[in-house]
Amino acid sequence: MLARLRLRAQGLKRDVHALYLAARDPRVPWPAKLVAALVAGYALSPIDLIPDFIPVLGYLDDLVVLPLGILLAIRLVPPSLLAEHRATAAAAAARPVSRLAAGLVVAAWLGTALLLLWLFWPEAAE
């Protein structure tokens, strides 16, 4: 059961990426673009319709609203274009993740934070 849920989650993630790509495609009709952009934006946004800290209702939007929005957007996007964008999204997900690059980005942010702290810490103490 856990493996099936993991596959469904990966499918939803791929579909959200495909909808993001569809929203940017000029061949997609504007109503489908609008719904795809709203769904992809909501899925990728850190702000929820109902905050997650509210018991039960907090996860309701993630479990009901988002999948229904994805279904609506998928029905509006022409099937041939959706298949193309799903293939592109699947290819992007299959690309290897560079842990070295991620480490370098984190190191750059930490270095910048330490530099700013070093530069401005004496000013705050005086």
N, C-alpha and C positions, 0 to 999 in steps of 0.2 A: 504494500500500500504506500509506503514511504517513497519507493522508487517511482511509482505512478504519479504521486504528487509532485515530485521533483521534475519529472518530465513535463507535467502541465505547467509548472512555474517557468521552466525554460521556454516553453511554447508561448506563454504570455509575454515573457521578456522579449522574445524574438518578434512577436506581433506588435508590441509597443514600438520597438525600433523600426519595424516595417511601416507602421503608421506615421512615425516621425518622417521617414523618407517619403512617404506618399504625400504628406502635407507640403512638402517642398517641391514636388513634381508638377510641372506645368500641364502635364497631360491629364491630371486628375481633375474632375469637375469641382467647382468651388464649394458646393455644399459638403461634399466628401472631404475636401481639404480642411474646411472649418471644423468639422467633427473630429477628424483625425488629429488636427493640431490641438484641439481642446483636450482630447483624451490623452495624447502623448504628453502634453504639458502637465496635465493633472497627475499622470502616472510618474513623471520624473520630478515633480515638484515636492519639496520637503513639507509643504503646507497641505494639510488635509481639510476636507470639508467638515469632518467631525474629528476633533483631536483624539489621538490614540489613548490618552490617559483616561478618557471616559469609559468606564467598564462596558463591555459588550458593544455598545454603539460606536465606540472608537474604531473598531476593526470592521464594522459593517460596511463602510464605504470601500475599504480595501477588498472585502469579500463579495460585495454585491454591486456597488455602483461602478467600480472600475471594470470588472468583466462585462457588465451590460454595455458600458460605453465602448469597449473594445469590439464587442459583437456588432453594435450599431455601425461603428466606423468601418468594420470589415465588410458589412453588407453594402455600404455606400461606395466603397472603392471598387472600380472595375476589377474582375477576377484576374485578368491577365497582368495588370499592373501590380496587383497585390502579390501575385506569385513571383513577379520579378523583384519586388521589394523584400519579400520574405527570403528569397535566395540571397540577396545582398546582405540582409541582416544576419542570416545564418553564417555566411562567409565571414562577416565581421566578428561574430561570436567565436568562430573556430580559430581565429588568429591567435597565435601564442601571446601571452602576456609577459612583458619584460619586467621582471622583478628588479633588475639592475636600474632601469630607467625610473621605476617607482621609487627606489631607494635614493637615487640622485635628486629627484624632485623633493622628497622629504628632507634630505640633507640640505638642499638649498634653502628651503623654508626655515629649517631650524637654524641654519647659519645666519640668515637674515634676521631672525628673531633675536638671536644672541648678539649680533652686531648692534641692533637697535637698542637692546637692553644695556649693552656696554656703553654705547654713546650717550644715552639719556639717563641712566641710573644715577650718576653723580649729580646731575642737574636736579633731580627730584629730591635728593638727600640734603642739598644745601639750602 
